[in-house]
C-alpha cells in the first residue's frame, strides 16, 4: 500500500546499505532526485541495477557507494563514455567496481521474468557474442519442444526499485506515459518500490490502456516536481540535453567532479529540482 | 553548388541513406545511422518505419535525437511500446528488416566491438558496451554498418565480439544457428563495401567521388579487396545535401541548451 512521504523519509525507509537497487528509466523519467537523496544519505555497498546507467550511476559510482553494477549500456547517451565508471573499472577509483554486463534484450527479459515471478529469463540471444564468455550468468537452455538452443540468465529481483512518474492520484495509483521503458517491470520485480511524481491529482484521467501501477504495488510516493532533471518528464518538461553534454567535462576530472557533487547534490535538496526545469517546461 | 562541395562525412550519411527503402522497418542506432535513416525518410523513403530501442515505432523526428529516448521520438511515433515488448515482439519476433549500427571497432567480416579496448577484465579503455546491438546483429533480417574509416577503427582483429557479424567468414553464422543474413552493407566516409558472397569478407564495390584506392587502404587495418567492376558513388544531389544540412542545423539549435521551440 503506497504511503505518501517526503523523499528523505522514503529513501531512509526503503534503501539499506548492501541493497540491490534499480533506479530505472530509459532516457525518459530517470529518478535523479531520488538518486541524489541516496547520495546525501551516503548509502554504501550497493549493487546498482539498470539497463542504461547514465549520469546518476556515474555519480553514485564516483561517490564510492557502489560495489557492483549490473547493466547493459554504460554510456552518456549521444555524448560518450561515463568517465567516473571508467575510472572505477580502469583504475579502481574511488574503489573497485565489479561489473555484470548484459545486452538490452537480456536485461529487458530479466526484469520481465522478475516481474513474472520466474527464476530465469529465456530468449533468443547472445549468439556469437563475447559477453557469453566473460559473464558466468549467461547460460543456455534447450527448448524441450523444438531443440532450439536459447539463452538463459537469472531474473532481476531488486531489493528496491526507484522510478519517477508523471503523477499519482490521492490513493497512490501511479500513471506513467510516453517512453515507458522498463519501469513497470522494475517495480513489479522488486521487493519494495519508491515513486517520485511531478504532482498528485484528484483523477488520473486515464484511457483504458494507460500504463498504471495500482497503489498496492508501490511502497512509497514522494512529490518532487522536476525530479527527473536533466532527464525529462513527458508532458511536463523537456530533456536538458545541454546538461548531458556538460556532464562529460565535469566527470572528466576527479576534483571537478567532487566539487560539483558538493555544490549540486550534497548541499542541495529535492526542492532544487523544480527550479532546474523552469525554463524547460512544455506548454500545457 | 559544385559537385565537390560536400564533406566525406556528408557523402557517408547520404550514401547510407540511399540504401534504405520505403518498405524497410529499420532499427536505428544513434549517431551516424540515425542521421542517415532520417535523411532517407525526408527524401526518397517517406514511408520508412524507423524504430528506436526506447520503444518508439514509426517515429519521424524533426531534429536528430541526442539519445535513443528523446521526447521528440515519442511525440512523432505511431506508437510507443515498453522496452521488453520492443526486444521480444518486434526485434526477436523477426519484424525488423534492417538493423543499422555504428562501430567503435570493426573487422573485415563485419564483427563489431563497442565494449572494451584491451582485455575485458583489465581494459585499456572501457567503452559503453553493446546495449541493444548483440541481438540487433542477429535478429534483424540484415545489418547495415556505417562508420568513418580510421586505422584504430577498422582492424584485422577486434578486441571483443560485442556483436557478431560473419565471425571468421564463410558460413560462421549458420554454424551458430543464426538464420539472418547479418552485415550486408558497410558505408564509410570513403567507400561502399559489400561482403564477398563466399568468404563474407567486406569488399569495396564503390569509391566515393574523388577517393582513391590508396586512401581507402591507408585508413583500413586489413588488406583491402576491391571489386573487379569498381564503381564511383554518385555525388550527393542538391536536395540530399540541403536535407542533411537543414536537419543538422535544426539539431544543433535544439541541443544547444535553451529551448527554441519551433512554432
HADDOCK unambig.tbl for C-alpha pairs under 7 A between the chains (distance, minus, plus):
assign (segid A and resid 26 and name CA) (segid B and resid 54 and name CA) 6.56 0.50 0.50
assign (segid A and resid 26 and name CA) (segid B and resid 69 and name CA) 6.79 0.50 0.50
assign (segid A and resid 27 and name CA) (segid B and resid 69 and name CA) 5.19 0.50 0.50
assign (segid A and resid 28 and name CA) (segid B and resid 69 and name CA) 6.36 0.50 0.50
assign (segid A and resid 72 and name CA) (segid B and resid 129 and name CA) 6.77 0.50 0.50
assign (segid A and resid 72 and name CA) (segid B and resid 130 and name CA) 6.70 0.50 0.50
assign (segid A and resid 72 and name CA) (segid B and resid 131 and name CA) 5.16 0.50 0.50
assign (segid A and resid 73 and name CA) (segid B and resid 128 and name CA) 5.45 0.50 0.50
assign (segid A and resid 73 and name CA) (segid B and resid 129 and name CA) 5.18 0.50 0.50
assign (segid A and resid 73 and name CA) (segid B and resid 130 and name CA) 6.14 0.50 0.50
assign (segid A and resid 73 and name CA) (segid B and resid 131 and name CA) 4.62 0.50 0.50
assign (segid A and resid 74 and name CA) (segid B and resid 128 and name CA) 4.46 0.50 0.50
assign (segid A and resid 74 and name CA) (segid B and resid 129 and name CA) 6.38 0.50 0.50
assign (segid A and resid 75 and name CA) (segid B and resid 128 and name CA) 4.64 0.50 0.50
assign (segid A and resid 77 and name CA) (segid B and resid 66 and name CA) 6.85 0.50 0.50
assign (segid A and resid 77 and name CA) (segid B and resid 67 and name CA) 4.87 0.50 0.50
assign (segid A and resid 78 and name CA) (segid B and resid 30 and name CA) 6.90 0.50 0.50
assign (segid A and resid 78 and name CA) (segid B and resid 31 and name CA) 6.98 0.50 0.50
assign (segid A and resid 78 and name CA) (segid B and resid 66 and name CA) 4.83 0.50 0.50
assign (segid A and resid 78 and name CA) (segid B and resid 67 and name CA) 5.01 0.50 0.50
assign (segid A and resid 81 and name CA) (segid B and resid 127 and name CA) 6.38 0.50 0.50
assign (segid A and resid 81 and name CA) (segid B and resid 128 and name CA) 5.92 0.50 0.50
assign (segid A and resid 86 and name CA) (segid B and resid 126 and name CA) 5.86 0.50 0.50
assign (segid A and resid 90 and name CA) (segid B and resid 122 and name CA) 6.76 0.50 0.50
assign (segid A and resid 90 and name CA) (segid B and resid 123 and name CA) 6.32 0.50 0.50
assign (segid A and resid 90 and name CA) (segid B and resid 124 and name CA) 6.99 0.50 0.50
assign (segid A and resid 103 and name CA) (segid B and resid 130 and name CA) 6.02 0.50 0.50
assign (segid A and resid 103 and name CA) (segid B and resid 131 and name CA) 5.19 0.50 0.50
assign (segid A and resid 103 and name CA) (segid B and resid 132 and name CA) 5.90 0.50 0.50
assign (segid A and resid 103 and name CA) (segid B and resid 134 and name CA) 6.55 0.50 0.50
assign (segid A and resid 104 and name CA) (segid B and resid 131 and name CA) 4.99 0.50 0.50
assign (segid A and resid 104 and name CA) (segid B and resid 132 and name CA) 4.82 0.50 0.50
assign (segid A and resid 105 and name CA) (segid B and resid 87 and name CA) 5.51 0.50 0.50
assign (segid A and resid 105 and name CA) (segid B and resid 132 and name CA) 6.35 0.50 0.50
assign (segid A and resid 105 and name CA) (segid B and resid 135 and name CA) 6.86 0.50 0.50
assign (segid A and resid 108 and name CA) (segid B and resid 83 and name CA) 6.48 0.50 0.50
assign (segid A and resid 108 and name CA) (segid B and resid 84 and name CA) 4.81 0.50 0.50
assign (segid A and resid 109 and name CA) (segid B and resid 84 and name CA) 6.18 0.50 0.50
assign (segid A and resid 112 and name CA) (segid B and resid 84 and name CA) 6.98 0.50 0.50
assign (segid A and resid 124 and name CA) (segid B and resid 92 and name CA) 6.86 0.50 0.50
assign (segid A and resid 125 and name CA) (segid B and resid 135 and name CA) 5.72 0.50 0.50
assign (segid A and resid 126 and name CA) (segid B and resid 134 and name CA) 6.32 0.50 0.50
assign (segid A and resid 126 and name CA) (segid B and resid 135 and name CA) 6.71 0.50 0.50
assign (segid A and resid 127 and name CA) (segid B and resid 176 and name CA) 6.72 0.50 0.50
assign (segid A and resid 128 and name CA) (segid B and resid 164 and name CA) 5.29 0.50 0.50
assign (segid A and resid 128 and name CA) (segid B and resid 176 and name CA) 6.97 0.50 0.50
assign (segid A and resid 129 and name CA) (segid B and resid 134 and name CA) 6.41 0.50 0.50
assign (segid A and resid 129 and name CA) (segid B and resid 161 and name CA) 5.58 0.50 0.50
assign (segid A and resid 129 and name CA) (segid B and resid 162 and name CA) 5.55 0.50 0.50
assign (segid A and resid 129 and name CA) (segid B and resid 163 and name CA) 5.74 0.50 0.50
assign (segid A and resid 129 and name CA) (segid B and resid 164 and name CA) 5.93 0.50 0.50
assign (segid A and resid 130 and name CA) (segid B and resid 160 and name CA) 6.16 0.50 0.50
assign (segid A and resid 130 and name CA) (segid B and resid 161 and name CA) 4.66 0.50 0.50
assign (segid A and resid 130 and name CA) (segid B and resid 162 and name CA) 5.70 0.50 0.50
assign (segid A and resid 178 and name CA) (segid B and resid 74 and name CA) 6.29 0.50 0.50
assign (segid A and resid 179 and name CA) (segid B and resid 54 and name CA) 6.61 0.50 0.50
assign (segid A and resid 179 and name CA) (segid B and resid 55 and name CA) 6.63 0.50 0.50
assign (segid A and resid 179 and name CA) (segid B and resid 74 and name CA) 6.44 0.50 0.50
assign (segid A and resid 179 and name CA) (segid B and resid 80 and name CA) 6.33 0.50 0.50
assign (segid A and resid 180 and name CA) (segid B and resid 82 and name CA) 5.56 0.50 0.50
assign (segid A and resid 181 and name CA) (segid B and resid 54 and name CA) 6.39 0.50 0.50
assign (segid A and resid 181 and name CA) (segid B and resid 82 and name CA) 4.93 0.50 0.50
assign (segid A and resid 181 and name CA) (segid B and resid 83 and name CA) 4.87 0.50 0.50
assign (segid A and resid 182 and name CA) (segid B and resid 82 and name CA) 6.31 0.50 0.50
assign (segid A and resid 182 and name CA) (segid B and resid 83 and name CA) 5.66 0.50 0.50
assign (segid A and resid 182 and name CA) (segid B and resid 84 and name CA) 6.88 0.50 0.50
assign (segid A and resid 234 and name CA) (segid B and resid 71 and name CA) 6.69 0.50 0.50
assign (segid A and resid 239 and name CA) (segid B and resid 70 and name CA) 6.97 0.50 0.50
assign (segid A and resid 240 and name CA) (segid B and resid 257 and name CA) 6.96 0.50 0.50
assign (segid A and resid 241 and name CA) (segid B and resid 255 and name CA) 5.73 0.50 0.50
assign (segid A and resid 241 and name CA) (segid B and resid 257 and name CA) 6.67 0.50 0.50
assign (segid A and resid 242 and name CA) (segid B and resid 255 and name CA) 6.23 0.50 0.50
assign (segid A and resid 242 and name CA) (segid B and resid 256 and name CA) 5.95 0.50 0.50
assign (segid A and resid 242 and name CA) (segid B and resid 257 and name CA) 4.87 0.50 0.50
assign (segid A and resid 280 and name CA) (segid B and resid 259 and name CA) 6.63 0.50 0.50
